[in-house]
Amino acid sequence: MTKFSLALICLFATGTFLSCQNNASRQQPENTSKPVDSALKPLREKVLTAEEQKALTPDRVIEILKEGNQRFRSNNTTLRDHSAMVRDAAAGQYPKAIVLSCVDSRIPVEDVFDRGIGDLFVARVAGNFVNTDILGSMEFACKVSGAKLVLVMGHEACGAIKAAIDNVKLGNITAMINNITPAVAQSQDFQGEKSSKNEAFVEWVAKKNVLNTITTLITKSAILKEMADNGEIKVIGAYYDLHTGEVIFL
């Protein structure tokens, strides 16, 4: 081997070694000893206990939901350690409220109120009406499990409301919207075009439907009525704005 060839081999080996060193230095992780900003750590929020649930009042629960919705709207929701909360909740549940919502996928109920695991019972059906099964679920939530609030929440641009306005005939949807058509009938005093294409009319009927649902559940559930009369729970309505994320309490 010539001296020239040997020099080339040495030069190549040296360059490869330096290149590997540079790559390694670039790929090394950041200094893990640097303090972590505590604001970035997940909040290990405790699941509500029976004692804490018992101490709540219906009015305080309403305040909690309003505060949570404000955080949701301002993109300042609580960071939660869901893994820890799942384990903590396994021993029992003591939710603050039961929310009856439409099935609409654009309304993640727990997120809308910035609530975590074990905070809310949630019942969902297109058009947020009540039937025997949902009434039984509400009675379980309040009388058996101690929830302090029943919240019926309608929403903007509800497809079930539009179907009821249009008197749609399609499979089981036809029977389902029979639960909503009373709200349509009671909205004939609306001043304007009474059509599913009129957003204002759809909103009018949706809010009327929420109030009808409240009347129905109080009328058909002696348990919930008695609890409401005794101040143990409150039964209220709300309307969700898809554009802003605001929950408007009725």
N, C-alpha and C positions, 0 to 999 in steps of 0.2 A: 504494500500500500504506500502510495506517495505521500510526502509531507503535505502536499496541497489537499489531497483527499481527506487526510486525517484532520486537517484544519476545518474543512467543510463540515465534517461529522460533528466536531466539537461545537462549532458555531450553531448548527441545527439543534443539537441537544440543549445547549444553553438557552436558545430562544424558546424552545418548547417548555422548558422548566419555568422560565419567567412568565410565559403566557399562562401556564397552569396556576402559578402563584397569583397572578392578577385576577383570573377568573374566580379563584377560591375566595379572594378577598372581597370581590363584588357579591358573591353568593352568601357570605356569612350573615347570619341574622342580626337584627339590630340589638343593641345592648339591652338585655332583659332586666338589668339592674335599675333601669330608669324608672322612677316612680310613676305609677299609673294614676291618671286623673280619676278621682273617686266618682265623678259625675258620669263616667262611662261605664262603671260597674253596674251590673243588673241589680235592681232593688230586690232584696229577699223579702218580699211582702208576705206577711203571714196570712194564712187562710182564716177567715172569720170563725171565731169560736161561738159556742152556744151562749155564753155569758155576754159577749160583745153584741151578738144579734139581739138578745133580749133587751139590751140597754138602748137599742135604736128606736126612734119614733118614726112613724110614716113621713112626717115633714122633713126629718133629717135625711131619710133615704132619698126623698125628692131632691134635696139640696146636693147630695152626693152625686146623683145622676146628672144634674145640671152642671156641676163643677167638672165632671168627667167629660161631658159633651163639649164644654168650653176648651178643655185640653185637646180633645180630638180635633176640633176645628182649627186650633192654632198649631197643630202638628207638634204638640208637646206632651205626648202620651207617656205614661209610666213605663219604665223599663222593669220587666218582671223576670224572675227566675222561675220559669214555668216548670222545669224539672223538679225543683224543690216543692213547688205548690201542688203538683200532681201527687207527690208522695204525702204531703201534709193533708190533702183533701180526702185521701183514701179512707181515713178513719171515720168520716162523717161530713155532712153538708149542712150549712146554716146560712143560706142565701138571704140577701137583703130584700129582693123583689122578684116578682114574676112578670115578664114582658111578653105580651102577645103581639107578634109582628107578622107582616106578610112574608111570604117565602122569597121575595125578591132578593136576588144574589148581590145587589148593590148596597144592601143594608146589613153589614156585619154587626149584629146587635151589641155584643160585648165590647167590640172596638168603639162603636159609636158613643158609648158611655164610659170608655176607658176603664172597664172592669176586667178582673182576672178570673181565674179558675175558682169555682165555688161561690161566686158573687151573685149570680143571677140564674133563676129558672127562665128558660126561653121556650115559648110555644109558637109555632109558625104554621100558618095556613094562608093560601092565597086569599087576599081580601080581609085578613085579620078579623074574622067573625068567630063567634063561639058556637060550639055544639056540645053534646053531652060529654064527649071525651075531654075536650079542652076545659070545660067547667070542672070536671073531676080532677083534672091536673091542677087547676087553680086552687081548688079546695085542699088538695094535698099540699101544695106549696105553702099555703097560708095557715091552715088549721093544724096540719100535722108537722110541717117543717119550719113554721115560724116566720115566713116572709111577711114584711110589713107593708108591701105596696103591690097593687095590681095596676100595670100600665098597659093600656091598649094603644098601639102605635100604628097609624096609617102612614102613607107616604105619597109623595109627588109622583105623577104619571103612572099610577098603579094600573097594571094590565087587567087585573080582576075587576076593578071599578069600571074600566072602559068596556070590558066584556058585558058587564051588567047593564051599562047604558045602552049598548048596542043589541042587547037581548040575544047574545050569541047562542047558536044551537050547534054544539059539538061535543059528543061523547058525554063523559061525566062532568065536563065543565058546565053544561047546562044546569044540572042539578045543583052544582056548587054555587053558581051565581044567584040561585034562588034565595040564598042567605043575604045577598047584598041588594037585591032589587027593591026592598022596602026603602032603602036610603035614596034610591033613584026616584021613587014615587013621592017621597017627602021633599024632594028638591025642585019641584015644579015651580016654586015661587022665585027661582033664580032669574035674575034680570039679564038676559043675554041668550046666545045660541045654546040650546040644550043638546049638545053633541059631544061625542068622545074626542072630536077634533078640537074642541074648545078647552084649553088647559084650565081656564078659570072654572069652568063647569065641572071638570073632572076633580079638581081640588075641592070644590064645594061638596060634591057627593062623597068624596073620600072622608072629609071631616064629619059629614052627617053620619056616615057609616061607623066611624069611631064612636060617636055619641050613642048611636043605636046599639052598638055592641055592649057598651057600658050599661045601658038600660036593660038589655037582655040578660046579662050575666047577674045583675043585682036582682032582677025579677025571678030568674030561674034557679038561683042558688040561695037557699035560706041561710046556709052557712056563711057565705061571703057577706050577705046583707047584714046579718047579725054582728059579724065582726066589724063591719064598716060603721054600723050604728053605735057600737060600743067604743069606737075610736081605736080599735086594735090594728086596723088596716085602713088605707085609703085606696079608692079606685078612681083612676084618672086617665085622661086621654092625651095623646100627643100626635104630632104630624112631622114627618121627616122630610127635609128639603134636600133633594138629590144634588142640587148645584152647590150648596154651601156646606152640607153636612150638619146643619143646625137641626136640633130637635125642638120644635115649637110646642110647648105644653098648652093644652087647651083648657 
